[in-house]
Amino acid sequence: MKRCFVALLATLLCGGALAAPKPCEELKQEIEVKIQAANVTSYTLEIVPAAEVEDPAMVVGSCEGGSRKIVYQKNE
């Protein structure tokens, strides 16, 4: 019984560490790498406060605990 409790506790503690919020610039860089791998040449990524997001469909990431969003726009 103690082993199950210890295993459950360890899982919960590790899960919180894995879900730690990423810094916005780090997440933006990861998204840029994926966009460039898809051969998109003209685009804009912008970090904005969550309250300023006008079109939720343009949001490609969330950072700083959800208080900021990364917005993608393809330029043509």
Secondary structure, 3 states (H helix, E strand, C coil): CHHHHHHHHHHHHHHHHHCCCCCHHHHHHHHHHHHHHCCCCCEEEEEEEHHHCCCHHHEEEEEHHHCEEEEEEECC
